[in-house]
Amino acid sequence: MRFSLWRSSDPKSRRKLTMLKQLIAISDVVTFALAAINVNFSLYVAYSISFIK
């Protein structure tokens, strides 16, 4: 599916492809940010628990 979009020289499908790529990039960034926050939060919780003990 992606390759057929890539090959076509139709400007509309090309615009769709760039939008798709941007969406994928944005979702990658969001996923990465959420994962980083998650890791930091769990580290913070673990540190707090060990500190309380």
PDB file as gemmi writes it, atoms N, CA and C in Angstrom:
CRYST1    1.000    1.000    1.000  90.00  90.00  90.00 P 1                      
ATOM      1  N   MET A   1       0.838  -1.197   0.000  1.00  0.00           N  
ATOM      2  CA  MET A   1       0.000   0.000   0.000  1.00  0.00           C  
ATOM      3  C   MET A   1       0.878   1.255   0.000  1.00  0.00           C  
ATOM      4  N   ARG A   2       1.857   1.276   0.881  1.00  0.00           N  
ATOM      5  CA  ARG A   2       2.698   2.446   0.996  1.00  0.00           C  
ATOM      6  C   ARG A   2       3.539   2.638  -0.264  1.00  0.00           C  
ATOM      7  N   PHE A   3       3.996   1.531  -0.846  1.00  0.00           N  
ATOM      8  CA  PHE A   3       4.850   1.636  -2.020  1.00  0.00           C  
ATOM      9  C   PHE A   3       4.084   2.145  -3.231  1.00  0.00           C  
ATOM     10  N   SER A   4       2.821   1.736  -3.348  1.00  0.00           N  
ATOM     11  CA  SER A   4       2.039   2.206  -4.487  1.00  0.00           C  
ATOM     12  C   SER A   4       1.822   3.714  -4.371  1.00  0.00           C  
ATOM     13  N   LEU A   5       1.623   4.217  -3.144  1.00  0.00           N  
ATOM     14  CA  LEU A   5       1.488   5.658  -2.939  1.00  0.00           C  
ATOM     15  C   LEU A   5       2.795   6.357  -3.312  1.00  0.00           C  
ATOM     16  N   TRP A   6       3.900   5.730  -2.932  1.00  0.00           N  
ATOM     17  CA  TRP A   6       5.210   6.327  -3.146  1.00  0.00           C  
ATOM     18  C   TRP A   6       5.507   6.470  -4.633  1.00  0.00           C  
ATOM     19  N   ARG A   7       5.131   5.471  -5.426  1.00  0.00           N  
ATOM     20  CA  ARG A   7       5.484   5.459  -6.834  1.00  0.00           C  
ATOM     21  C   ARG A   7       4.663   6.446  -7.643  1.00  0.00           C  
ATOM     22  N   SER A   8       3.413   6.662  -7.251  1.00  0.00           N  
ATOM     23  CA  SER A   8       2.539   7.495  -8.075  1.00  0.00           C  
ATOM     24  C   SER A   8       3.000   8.945  -8.067  1.00  0.00           C  
ATOM     25  N   SER A   9       2.983   9.576  -9.237  1.00  0.00           N  
ATOM     26  CA  SER A   9       3.441  10.956  -9.351  1.00  0.00           C  
ATOM     27  C   SER A   9       2.275  11.933  -9.192  1.00  0.00           C  
ATOM     28  N   ASP A  10       1.094  11.404  -8.835  1.00  0.00           N  
ATOM     29  CA  ASP A  10      -0.073  12.255  -8.634  1.00  0.00           C  
ATOM     30  C   ASP A  10       0.166  13.164  -7.432  1.00  0.00           C  
ATOM     31  N   PRO A  11       0.019  14.487  -7.590  1.00  0.00           N  
ATOM     32  CA  PRO A  11       0.327  15.411  -6.490  1.00  0.00           C  
ATOM     33  C   PRO A  11      -0.545  15.186  -5.262  1.00  0.00           C  
ATOM     34  N   LYS A  12      -1.804  14.815  -5.476  1.00  0.00           N  
ATOM     35  CA  LYS A  12      -2.701  14.613  -4.328  1.00  0.00           C  
ATOM     36  C   LYS A  12      -2.201  13.485  -3.440  1.00  0.00           C  
ATOM     37  N   SER A  13      -1.876  12.347  -4.036  1.00  0.00           N  
ATOM     38  CA  SER A  13      -1.425  11.210  -3.227  1.00  0.00           C  
ATOM     39  C   SER A  13      -0.073  11.522  -2.596  1.00  0.00           C  
ATOM     40  N   ARG A  14       0.727  12.346  -3.286  1.00  0.00           N  
ATOM     41  CA  ARG A  14       2.014  12.714  -2.714  1.00  0.00           C  
ATOM     42  C   ARG A  14       1.804  13.575  -1.463  1.00  0.00           C  
ATOM     43  N   ARG A  15       0.835  14.475  -1.546  1.00  0.00           N  
ATOM     44  CA  ARG A  15       0.531  15.314  -0.381  1.00  0.00           C  
ATOM     45  C   ARG A  15       0.034  14.442   0.766  1.00  0.00           C  
ATOM     46  N   LYS A  16      -0.792  13.459   0.423  1.00  0.00           N  
ATOM     47  CA  LYS A  16      -1.280  12.528   1.450  1.00  0.00           C  
ATOM     48  C   LYS A  16      -0.110  11.807   2.102  1.00  0.00           C  
ATOM     49  N   LEU A  17       0.857  11.407   1.286  1.00  0.00           N  
ATOM     50  CA  LEU A  17       2.006  10.662   1.804  1.00  0.00           C  
ATOM     51  C   LEU A  17       2.809  11.524   2.771  1.00  0.00           C  
ATOM     52  N   THR A  18       3.030  12.806   2.415  1.00  0.00           N  
ATOM     53  CA  THR A  18       3.789  13.670   3.315  1.00  0.00           C  
ATOM     54  C   THR A  18       3.023  13.881   4.609  1.00  0.00           C  
ATOM     55  N   MET A  19       1.701  14.041   4.524  1.00  0.00           N  
ATOM     56  CA  MET A  19       0.900  14.179   5.734  1.00  0.00           C  
ATOM     57  C   MET A  19       1.022  12.935   6.591  1.00  0.00           C  
ATOM     58  N   LEU A  20       0.993  11.773   5.937  1.00  0.00           N  
ATOM     59  CA  LEU A  20       1.115  10.504   6.655  1.00  0.00           C  
ATOM     60  C   LEU A  20       2.466  10.431   7.365  1.00  0.00           C  
ATOM     61  N   LYS A  21       3.524  10.823   6.641  1.00  0.00           N  
ATOM     62  CA  LYS A  21       4.863  10.793   7.234  1.00  0.00           C  
ATOM     63  C   LYS A  21       4.934  11.726   8.433  1.00  0.00           C  
ATOM     64  N   GLN A  22       4.343  12.927   8.311  1.00  0.00           N  
ATOM     65  CA  GLN A  22       4.357  13.876   9.427  1.00  0.00           C  
ATOM     66  C   GLN A  22       3.610  13.306  10.615  1.00  0.00           C  
ATOM     67  N   LEU A  23       2.456  12.675  10.350  1.00  0.00           N  
ATOM     68  CA  LEU A  23       1.678  12.082  11.439  1.00  0.00           C  
ATOM     69  C   LEU A  23       2.480  10.996  12.137  1.00  0.00           C  
ATOM     70  N   ILE A  24       3.159  10.159  11.351  1.00  0.00           N  
ATOM     71  CA  ILE A  24       3.958   9.080  11.931  1.00  0.00           C  
ATOM     72  C   ILE A  24       5.079   9.665  12.785  1.00  0.00           C  
ATOM     73  N   ALA A  25       5.730  10.722  12.279  1.00  0.00           N  
ATOM     74  CA  ALA A  25       6.823  11.350  13.029  1.00  0.00           C  
ATOM     75  C   ALA A  25       6.301  11.933  14.336  1.00  0.00           C  
ATOM     76  N   ILE A  26       5.150  12.617  14.262  1.00  0.00           N  
ATOM     77  CA  ILE A  26       4.577  13.221  15.474  1.00  0.00           C  
ATOM     78  C   ILE A  26       4.227  12.141  16.487  1.00  0.00           C  
ATOM     79  N   SER A  27       3.610  11.069  16.020  1.00  0.00           N  
ATOM     80  CA  SER A  27       3.216   9.999  16.949  1.00  0.00           C  
ATOM     81  C   SER A  27       4.459   9.347  17.557  1.00  0.00           C  
ATOM     82  N   ASP A  28       5.545   9.237  16.761  1.00  0.00           N  
ATOM     83  CA  ASP A  28       6.800   8.692  17.301  1.00  0.00           C  
ATOM     84  C   ASP A  28       7.320   9.569  18.432  1.00  0.00           C  
ATOM     85  N   VAL A  29       7.301  10.895  18.201  1.00  0.00           N  
ATOM     86  CA  VAL A  29       7.797  11.832  19.219  1.00  0.00           C  
ATOM     87  C   VAL A  29       6.952  11.734  20.484  1.00  0.00           C  
ATOM     88  N   VAL A  30       5.620  11.684  20.289  1.00  0.00           N  
ATOM     89  CA  VAL A  30       4.720  11.607  21.447  1.00  0.00           C  
ATOM     90  C   VAL A  30       4.974  10.317  22.227  1.00  0.00           C  
ATOM     91  N   THR A  31       5.104   9.215  21.499  1.00  0.00           N  
ATOM     92  CA  THR A  31       5.355   7.932  22.160  1.00  0.00           C  
ATOM     93  C   THR A  31       6.661   7.980  22.946  1.00  0.00           C  
ATOM     94  N   PHE A  32       7.699   8.568  22.328  1.00  0.00           N  
ATOM     95  CA  PHE A  32       9.000   8.661  22.989  1.00  0.00           C  
ATOM     96  C   PHE A  32       8.895   9.515  24.255  1.00  0.00           C  
ATOM     97  N   ALA A  33       8.192  10.646  24.155  1.00  0.00           N  
ATOM     98  CA  ALA A  33       8.043  11.537  25.313  1.00  0.00           C  
ATOM     99  C   ALA A  33       7.298  10.821  26.443  1.00  0.00           C  
ATOM    100  N   LEU A  34       6.224  10.129  26.085  1.00  0.00           N  
ATOM    101  CA  LEU A  34       5.453   9.411  27.100  1.00  0.00           C  
ATOM    102  C   LEU A  34       6.301   8.329  27.761  1.00  0.00           C  
ATOM    103  N   ALA A  35       7.092   7.625  26.962  1.00  0.00           N  
ATOM    104  CA  ALA A  35       7.949   6.578  27.518  1.00  0.00           C  
ATOM    105  C   ALA A  35       8.976   7.185  28.473  1.00  0.00           C  
ATOM    106  N   ALA A  36       9.560   8.322  28.093  1.00  0.00           N  
ATOM    107  CA  ALA A  36      10.553   8.978  28.950  1.00  0.00           C  
ATOM    108  C   ALA A  36       9.915   9.414  30.261  1.00  0.00           C  
ATOM    109  N   ILE A  37       8.723  10.011  30.173  1.00  0.00           N  
ATOM    110  CA  ILE A  37       8.022  10.443  31.392  1.00  0.00           C  
ATOM    111  C   ILE A  37       7.725   9.234  32.272  1.00  0.00           C  
ATOM    112  N   ASN A  38       7.284   8.162  31.647  1.00  0.00           N  
ATOM    113  CA  ASN A  38       6.953   6.942  32.375  1.00  0.00           C  
ATOM    114  C   ASN A  38       8.175   6.413  33.131  1.00  0.00           C  
ATOM    115  N   VAL A  39       9.308   6.353  32.443  1.00  0.00           N  
ATOM    116  CA  VAL A  39      10.538   5.845  33.054  1.00  0.00           C  
ATOM    117  C   VAL A  39      10.953   6.747  34.209  1.00  0.00           C  
ATOM    118  N   ASN A  40      10.931   8.072  33.959  1.00  0.00           N  
ATOM    119  CA  ASN A  40      11.321   9.012  35.018  1.00  0.00           C  
ATOM    120  C   ASN A  40      10.400   8.878  36.220  1.00  0.00           C  
ATOM    121  N   PHE A  41       9.106   8.731  35.956  1.00  0.00           N  
ATOM    122  CA  PHE A  41       8.139   8.625  37.050  1.00  0.00           C  
ATOM    123  C   PHE A  41       8.397   7.363  37.869  1.00  0.00           C  
ATOM    124  N   SER A  42       8.612   6.244  37.206  1.00  0.00           N  
ATOM    125  CA  SER A  42       8.835   4.995  37.952  1.00  0.00           C  
ATOM    126  C   SER A  42      10.150   5.065  38.727  1.00  0.00           C  
ATOM    127  N   LEU A  43      11.162   5.716  38.143  1.00  0.00           N  
ATOM    128  CA  LEU A  43      12.424   5.888  38.876  1.00  0.00           C  
ATOM    129  C   LEU A  43      12.193   6.746  40.119  1.00  0.00           C  
ATOM    130  N   TYR A  44      11.414   7.812  39.942  1.00  0.00           N  
ATOM    131  CA  TYR A  44      11.122   8.710  41.064  1.00  0.00           C  
ATOM    132  C   TYR A  44      10.376   7.973  42.178  1.00  0.00           C  
ATOM    133  N   VAL A  45       9.387   7.172  41.766  1.00  0.00           N  
ATOM    134  CA  VAL A  45       8.615   6.402  42.752  1.00  0.00           C  
ATOM    135  C   VAL A  45       9.531   5.422  43.485  1.00  0.00           C  
ATOM    136  N   ALA A  46      10.368   4.713  42.734  1.00  0.00           N  
ATOM    137  CA  ALA A  46      11.278   3.746  43.358  1.00  0.00           C  
ATOM    138  C   ALA A  46      12.228   4.454  44.318  1.00  0.00           C  
ATOM    139  N   TYR A  47      12.724   5.620  43.923  1.00  0.00           N  
ATOM    140  CA  TYR A  47      13.633   6.386  44.781  1.00  0.00           C  
ATOM    141  C   TYR A  47      12.915   6.836  46.053  1.00  0.00           C  
ATOM    142  N   SER A  48      11.683   7.309  45.895  1.00  0.00           N  
ATOM    143  CA  SER A  48      10.915   7.760  47.057  1.00  0.00           C  
ATOM    144  C   SER A  48      10.679   6.607  48.023  1.00  0.00           C  
ATOM    145  N   ILE A  49      10.325   5.446  47.491  1.00  0.00           N  
ATOM    146  CA  ILE A  49      10.053   4.283  48.347  1.00  0.00           C  
ATOM    147  C   ILE A  49      11.327   3.891  49.100  1.00  0.00           C  
ATOM    148  N   SER A  50      12.445   3.862  48.399  1.00  0.00           N  
ATOM    149  CA  SER A  50      13.695   3.469  49.060  1.00  0.00           C  
ATOM    150  C   SER A  50      14.119   4.540  50.070  1.00  0.00           C  
ATOM    151  N   PHE A  51      13.801   5.796  49.774  1.00  0.00           N  
ATOM    152  CA  PHE A  51      14.164   6.887  50.675  1.00  0.00           C  
ATOM    153  C   PHE A  51      13.339   6.812  51.960  1.00  0.00           C  
ATOM    154  N   ILE A  52      12.047   6.469  51.801  1.00  0.00           N  
ATOM    155  CA  ILE A  52      11.169   6.362  52.973  1.00  0.00           C  
ATOM    156  C   ILE A  52      11.644   5.222  53.867  1.00  0.00           C  
ATOM    157  N   LYS A  53      12.020   4.105  53.263  1.00  0.00           N  
ATOM    158  CA  LYS A  53      12.516   2.971  54.036  1.00  0.00           C  
ATOM    159  C   LYS A  53      13.800   3.375  54.758  1.00  0.00           C  
TER     160      LYS A  53                                                      
END                                                                             
